[in-house]
Every structure is written in structure tokens, then in C-alpha cells.
Amino acid sequence: MNIMEPYIDNLLFETAVPIILVTSHDLHDFKEEPIEFLRRQQDYEMKLSSSKAMIDLVDGLCGYKRTKKD
């Protein structure tokens, strides 16, 4: 973690947030066919998706900080 600490802000705000956020394409697909959109999202998440990996990374970083404070 000591090696990663100088890069955490960049990792979170320049890499993780843009990957996790919903895109305008996602909103359009959801408005057109919400059930099909949700089914595709679930199928996509079954495979290892980049957004799932980023969510796990952010969760791990938050867990590390929480553990360090305790």
C-alpha cells in the first residue's frame, strides 16, 4: 500500500470513476428496453467485467483504510 499511496487519487478519480459511472449509451438502452438492458448487464457481470473489477478494487482500498484505522 505504501507504493500505491501516491497514485491512489489518480487511480480512483482518473481510472475507477469513469469506468464505474453509467454512460449516456447505458441510459439510452435502459430507456428503450429496461428488461433487456438488465439482462445484458447481468450476463456481462457474470463474465469478469472491468466495472466489477474496479468496484472490487475501490472496496478493497476502503477496507484497507478501515482496517488500518481500527
LOLUMDREN-268792 format. One record per atom (N, C-alpha, C): x, y, z; atom name. Coordinates in steps of 0.1 Angstrom, whole numbers, always signed. Each point is the difference from the previous one (the first is absolute). Layout:
@xx=X&yy=Y&zz=Z&zati=CA;
...
***
This chain:
@xx=+8&yy=-12&zz=+0&zati=N;
@xx=-8&yy=+12&zz=+0&zati=CA;
@xx=+9&yy=+13&zz=+0&zati=C;
@xx=+11&yy=-1&zz=+6&zati=N;
@xx=+9&yy=+12&zz=+1&zati=CA;
@xx=+4&yy=+4&zz=-15&zati=C;
@xx=+2&yy=-10&zz=-8&zati=N;
@xx=+4&yy=+3&zz=-14&zati=CA;
@xx=-12&yy=+6&zz=-8&zati=C;
@xx=-12&yy=-5&zz=+3&zati=N;
@xx=-11&yy=+5&zz=-7&zati=CA;
@xx=-6&yy=+13&zz=+4&zati=C;
@xx=+3&yy=+4&zz=+13&zati=N;
@xx=-6&yy=+12&zz=+6&zati=CA;
@xx=+2&yy=+13&zz=-8&zati=C;
@xx=+11&yy=+2&zz=-6&zati=N;
@xx=+1&yy=+13&zz=-8&zati=CA;
@xx=-9&yy=+0&zz=-13&zati=C;
@xx=-4&yy=-12&zz=-4&zati=N;
@xx=-8&yy=-1&zz=-12&zati=CA;
@xx=-15&yy=-2&zz=+2&zati=C;
@xx=-4&yy=-1&zz=+13&zati=N;
@xx=-14&yy=-3&zz=+3&zati=CA;
@xx=-10&yy=+10&zz=-6&zati=C;
@xx=+3&yy=+13&zz=+1&zati=N;
@xx=-9&yy=+10&zz=-5&zati=CA;
@xx=-2&yy=-2&zz=-15&zati=C;
@xx=+11&yy=-1&zz=-7&zati=N;
@xx=+0&yy=-3&zz=-15&zati=CA;
@xx=-8&yy=-12&zz=-3&zati=C;
@xx=+3&yy=-11&zz=+7&zati=N;
@xx=-6&yy=-13&zz=-2&zati=CA;
@xx=-15&yy=+1&zz=+2&zati=C;
@xx=-5&yy=+7&zz=+10&zati=N;
@xx=-14&yy=+1&zz=+3&zati=CA;
@xx=-7&yy=+9&zz=-9&zati=C;
@xx=+5&yy=+13&zz=-2&zati=N;
@xx=-7&yy=+10&zz=-7&zati=CA;
@xx=+2&yy=+0&zz=-15&zati=C;
@xx=+11&yy=-5&zz=-4&zati=N;
@xx=+3&yy=+0&zz=-15&zati=CA;
@xx=-3&yy=-13&zz=-6&zati=C;
@xx=+0&yy=-11&zz=+8&zati=N;
@xx=-2&yy=-13&zz=-6&zati=CA;
@xx=-13&yy=-7&zz=+5&zati=C;
@xx=-1&yy=-1&zz=+13&zati=N;
@xx=-12&yy=-8&zz=+5&zati=CA;
@xx=-13&yy=+7&zz=-2&zati=C;
@xx=-1&yy=+13&zz=+3&zati=N;
@xx=-13&yy=+6&zz=-1&zati=CA;
@xx=-5&yy=+0&zz=-14&zati=C;
@xx=+8&yy=+4&zz=-11&zati=N;
@xx=-6&yy=-1&zz=-13&zati=CA;
@xx=-4&yy=-14&zz=-4&zati=C;
@xx=+6&yy=-10&zz=+4&zati=N;
@xx=-4&yy=-14&zz=-3&zati=CA;
@xx=-13&yy=-4&zz=+7&zati=C;
@xx=-2&yy=+5&zz=+12&zati=N;
@xx=-11&yy=-4&zz=+8&zati=CA;
@xx=-13&yy=+8&zz=-4&zati=C;
@xx=+2&yy=+12&zz=-4&zati=N;
@xx=-12&yy=+9&zz=-3&zati=CA;
@xx=-8&yy=-6&zz=-11&zati=C;
@xx=-13&yy=+3&zz=+0&zati=N;
@xx=-9&yy=-3&zz=-10&zati=CA;
@xx=+2&yy=+9&zz=-12&zati=C;
@xx=+0&yy=-5&zz=-12&zati=N;
@xx=+2&yy=+8&zz=-12&zati=CA;
@xx=-13&yy=+4&zz=-6&zati=C;
@xx=+0&yy=+10&zz=-9&zati=N;
@xx=-12&yy=+4&zz=-7&zati=CA;
@xx=-5&yy=-11&zz=-9&zati=C;
@xx=+9&yy=-9&zz=-5&zati=N;
@xx=-5&yy=-12&zz=-8&zati=CA;
@xx=-8&yy=-9&zz=+10&zati=C;
@xx=+5&yy=-2&zz=+12&zati=N;
@xx=-7&yy=-8&zz=+9&zati=CA;
@xx=-14&yy=+5&zz=+3&zati=C;
@xx=-1&yy=+13&zz=+2&zati=N;
@xx=-13&yy=+7&zz=+3&zati=CA;
@xx=-10&yy=-2&zz=-12&zati=C;
@xx=+6&yy=+2&zz=-12&zati=N;
@xx=-9&yy=-2&zz=-12&zati=CA;
@xx=-5&yy=-14&zz=-1&zati=C;
@xx=+9&yy=-10&zz=+2&zati=N;
@xx=-4&yy=-14&zz=+0&zati=CA;
@xx=-11&yy=-3&zz=+10&zati=C;
@xx=+2&yy=+6&zz=+12&zati=N;
@xx=-9&yy=-3&zz=+11&zati=CA;
@xx=-14&yy=+6&zz=-3&zati=C;
@xx=+0&yy=+12&zz=-6&zati=N;
@xx=-13&yy=+6&zz=-3&zati=CA;
@xx=-7&yy=-7&zz=-11&zati=C;
@xx=+7&yy=-6&zz=-10&zati=N;
@xx=-6&yy=-7&zz=-11&zati=CA;
@xx=-6&yy=-13&zz=+5&zati=C;
@xx=+9&yy=-9&zz=+6&zati=N;
@xx=-5&yy=-13&zz=+4&zati=CA;
@xx=+7&yy=-3&zz=+14&zati=C;
@xx=-7&yy=+4&zz=+11&zati=N;
@xx=+6&yy=-2&zz=+13&zati=CA;
@xx=+3&yy=-15&zz=+4&zati=C;
@xx=-9&yy=-9&zz=-4&zati=N;
@xx=+2&yy=-14&zz=+4&zati=CA;
@xx=+11&yy=-6&zz=-7&zati=C;
@xx=+1&yy=+3&zz=-13&zati=N;
@xx=+11&yy=-5&zz=-8&zati=CA;
@xx=+14&yy=+6&zz=+4&zati=C;
@xx=-1&yy=+13&zz=+4&zati=N;
@xx=+12&yy=+6&zz=+6&zati=CA;
@xx=+5&yy=-7&zz=+12&zati=C;
@xx=-9&yy=-3&zz=+9&zati=N;
@xx=+4&yy=-6&zz=+13&zati=CA;
@xx=+5&yy=-14&zz=-3&zati=C;
@xx=-6&yy=-7&zz=-9&zati=N;
@xx=+4&yy=-14&zz=-3&zati=CA;
@xx=+14&yy=+0&zz=-6&zati=C;
@xx=+3&yy=+10&zz=-9&zati=N;
@xx=+13&yy=+1&zz=-5&zati=CA;
@xx=+11&yy=+4&zz=+10&zati=C;
@xx=-4&yy=+9&zz=+9&zati=N;
@xx=+9&yy=+4&zz=+11&zati=CA;
@xx=+3&yy=-12&zz=+9&zati=C;
@xx=-10&yy=-8&zz=+3&zati=N;
@xx=+2&yy=-12&zz=+8&zati=CA;
@xx=+9&yy=-10&zz=-7&zati=C;
@xx=-2&yy=-3&zz=-13&zati=N;
@xx=+8&yy=-9&zz=-8&zati=CA;
@xx=+15&yy=+5&zz=+0&zati=C;
@xx=+1&yy=+14&zz=-2&zati=N;
@xx=+13&yy=+6&zz=-1&zati=CA;
@xx=+8&yy=-1&zz=+13&zati=C;
@xx=-8&yy=+1&zz=+11&zati=N;
@xx=+7&yy=-1&zz=+13&zati=CA;
@xx=+4&yy=-14&zz=+4&zati=C;
@xx=-7&yy=-10&zz=-6&zati=N;
@xx=+4&yy=-14&zz=+2&zati=CA;
@xx=+14&yy=-2&zz=-5&zati=C;
@xx=+3&yy=+7&zz=-11&zati=N;
@xx=+14&yy=+0&zz=-4&zati=CA;
@xx=+7&yy=+10&zz=+8&zati=C;
@xx=+13&yy=-1&zz=+1&zati=N;
@xx=+8&yy=+10&zz=+8&zati=CA;
@xx=+0&yy=+13&zz=-7&zati=C;
@xx=-8&yy=+10&zz=+4&zati=N;
@xx=-1&yy=+13&zz=-7&zati=CA;
@xx=+10&yy=+9&zz=+7&zati=C;
@xx=+3&yy=+11&zz=-8&zati=N;
@xx=+10&yy=+10&zz=+5&zati=CA;
@xx=-7&yy=+8&zz=+12&zati=C;
@xx=-13&yy=+3&zz=-2&zati=N;
@xx=-6&yy=+7&zz=+11&zati=CA;
@xx=-1&yy=-8&zz=+13&zati=C;
@xx=-2&yy=-13&zz=-1&zati=N;
@xx=-1&yy=-8&zz=+12&zati=CA;
@xx=+14&yy=+0&zz=+6&zati=C;
@xx=+11&yy=-1&zz=-8&zati=N;
@xx=+13&yy=-1&zz=+5&zati=CA;
@xx=+4&yy=+14&zz=+7&zati=C;
@xx=-5&yy=+11&zz=-5&zati=N;
@xx=+3&yy=+13&zz=+6&zati=CA;
@xx=-8&yy=+1&zz=+13&zati=C;
@xx=-12&yy=-4&zz=+0&zati=N;
@xx=-8&yy=+0&zz=+12&zati=CA;
@xx=+7&yy=-8&zz=+11&zati=C;
@xx=+5&yy=-12&zz=-3&zati=N;
@xx=+7&yy=-8&zz=+9&zati=CA;
@xx=+13&yy=+7&zz=+5&zati=C;
@xx=+7&yy=+7&zz=-9&zati=N;
@xx=+12&yy=+7&zz=+4&zati=CA;
@xx=-3&yy=+11&zz=+10&zati=C;
@xx=-10&yy=+8&zz=-3&zati=N;
@xx=-4&yy=+11&zz=+8&zati=CA;
@xx=-5&yy=-5&zz=+14&zati=C;
@xx=-7&yy=-11&zz=+0&zati=N;
@xx=-5&yy=-6&zz=+12&zati=CA;
@xx=+12&yy=-5&zz=+8&zati=C;
@xx=+10&yy=-6&zz=-6&zati=N;
@xx=+12&yy=-5&zz=+7&zati=CA;
@xx=+8&yy=+12&zz=+6&zati=C;
@xx=+1&yy=+11&zz=-8&zati=N;
@xx=+8&yy=+11&zz=+5&zati=CA;
@xx=-8&yy=+6&zz=+12&zati=C;
@xx=-13&yy=+1&zz=+0&zati=N;
@xx=-7&yy=+5&zz=+11&zati=CA;
@xx=+1&yy=-9&zz=+12&zati=C;
@xx=+0&yy=-13&zz=-2&zati=N;
@xx=+1&yy=-10&zz=+10&zati=CA;
@xx=+14&yy=+1&zz=+7&zati=C;
@xx=+10&yy=+3&zz=-8&zati=N;
@xx=+14&yy=+1&zz=+5&zati=CA;
@xx=+1&yy=+12&zz=+9&zati=C;
@xx=-6&yy=+12&zz=-4&zati=N;
@xx=+0&yy=+12&zz=+8&zati=CA;
@xx=-7&yy=-3&zz=+13&zati=C;
@xx=-12&yy=-7&zz=-1&zati=N;
@xx=-8&yy=-3&zz=+12&zati=CA;
@xx=+8&yy=-8&zz=+10&zati=C;
@xx=+6&yy=-11&zz=-5&zati=N;
@xx=+8&yy=-9&zz=+8&zati=CA;
@xx=+12&yy=+8&zz=+6&zati=C;
@xx=+6&yy=+8&zz=-7&zati=N;
@xx=+12&yy=+8&zz=+5&zati=CA;
@xx=-4&yy=+9&zz=+11&zati=C;
@xx=-12&yy=+6&zz=+0&zati=N;
@xx=-5&yy=+9&zz=+10&zati=CA;
@xx=-3&yy=-8&zz=+13&zati=C;
@xx=-6&yy=-12&zz=-2&zati=N;
@xx=-4&yy=-8&zz=+12&zati=CA;
@xx=+13&yy=-5&zz=+7&zati=C;
***
